[in-house]
Amino acid sequence: TSIFRYYVDPITKAQLMASVEGMFVWKDGCIYLKQKDGTYMTALFPEYPRDIVKWNESNKTIELAGKIFKMGDYIKTNGQYSKYDPNSINDIEYQKQGSESCLTPMLVEVGTISLSTGN
């Protein structure tokens, strides 16, 4: 499974505080956040601290900041949405992290600070 990580300063580990939400979905080796309108967005996770995000391949669960989420779980947390541009210098880095087929036109940076579940 491809796990994509967005840049977080290794010293401050600061994350964006806007709000993102959706349902975790695993499909064809990719982790997405499915929006209420049915749109799939590639889920990106913070680069630091490295152990704050753990993927369990056999159970298809993701652990974020000590909380375990199954695929199909709804999440609301801090983060941001951004367009994916395969030609931009920043987004080329994602192509090196996992399968390029997992990268959707919209990306979602999933934060770990204000995690909550439920619709």
C-alpha positions in Angstrom: 0.0 0.0 0.0 1.3 3.4 -0.9 1.6 5.8 2.0 2.1 9.4 1.0 3.6 11.9 3.4 3.5 15.7 3.3 6.3 17.9 4.5 6.2 18.9 8.2 9.1 20.8 9.7 11.2 18.2 11.6 11.8 20.5 14.5 8.4 22.2 15.1 6.3 19.4 13.6 3.6 22.1 12.9 0.5 21.1 10.9 -2.1 23.2 9.1 -5.2 23.9 11.2 -7.9 24.1 8.5 -10.5 21.3 8.7 -10.7 18.2 6.5 -13.1 15.3 6.6 -14.2 12.2 4.8 -14.3 8.4 5.0 -11.1 6.3 4.8 -11.1 4.0 1.8 -8.5 1.4 0.7 -8.6 0.5 -3.0 -6.0 -1.1 -5.3 -3.2 -0.4 -2.8 -4.1 3.2 -2.3 -5.5 5.0 0.8 -8.1 7.7 0.0 -10.4 10.0 1.9 -13.8 9.7 0.2 -15.8 12.9 0.3 -19.5 13.2 0.9 -20.0 13.8 -2.8 -18.3 10.5 -3.6 -15.0 12.1 -4.8 -11.9 10.2 -3.9 -8.9 12.2 -2.7 -5.4 10.8 -2.1 -4.7 10.9 1.7 -1.4 12.4 2.7 0.0 12.1 6.2 2.5 14.1 8.1 6.2 13.3 7.5 7.2 14.0 11.2 7.1 12.7 13.7 7.6 9.5 11.6 5.8 7.1 14.0 2.7 9.2 14.3 1.2 7.3 11.3 1.2 3.5 11.1 -0.4 1.4 8.4 -1.4 -2.2 9.2 -1.5 -4.0 5.8 -3.1 -7.2 7.0 -6.0 -5.5 8.9 -6.2 -2.5 6.5 -6.2 -0.1 9.5 -4.4 3.1 10.0 -3.2 4.4 13.3 -3.0 8.2 13.6 -1.6 9.7 16.8 -2.5 6.5 18.7 -6.1 6.2 17.4 -6.9 3.3 15.1 -9.2 3.8 12.1 -10.6 1.1 9.9 -11.3 1.6 6.3 -14.9 2.9 6.1 -14.4 5.1 9.2 -15.3 8.7 8.9 -12.8 11.2 10.1 -12.7 14.9 10.8 -9.4 16.6 11.6 -7.0 19.4 10.8 -5.3 19.6 7.5 -5.8 21.0 4.0 -7.0 20.3 0.5 -4.8 21.0 -2.6 -4.7 20.3 -6.3 -2.2 17.7 -7.6 0.0 18.9 -10.4 2.2 16.1 -11.6 4.6 18.7 -13.1 5.2 20.8 -10.0 8.4 20.4 -8.1 6.6 19.8 -4.8 4.2 17.2 -6.2 6.9 15.3 -8.1 8.0 14.2 -4.6 4.8 12.3 -4.1 5.5 10.3 -7.3 8.6 9.0 -5.6 6.8 7.9 -2.4 4.3 5.4 -3.9 2.3 4.4 -6.9 1.6 7.3 -9.2 -1.8 5.7 -10.0 -2.9 6.5 -6.4 -2.5 10.2 -6.9 -5.8 11.9 -7.6 -6.5 15.4 -9.0 -7.2 16.6 -5.4 -5.0 15.7 -2.4 -5.9 15.9 1.2 -3.3 16.5 4.0 -4.7 14.6 6.9 -3.6 16.1 10.2 -3.3 14.4 13.6 -4.1 17.2 16.0 -7.9 17.4 16.2 -9.0 13.9 15.3 -12.6 13.0 15.6 -14.9 10.3 14.2 -18.6 10.2 13.3 -20.7 11.9 10.7 
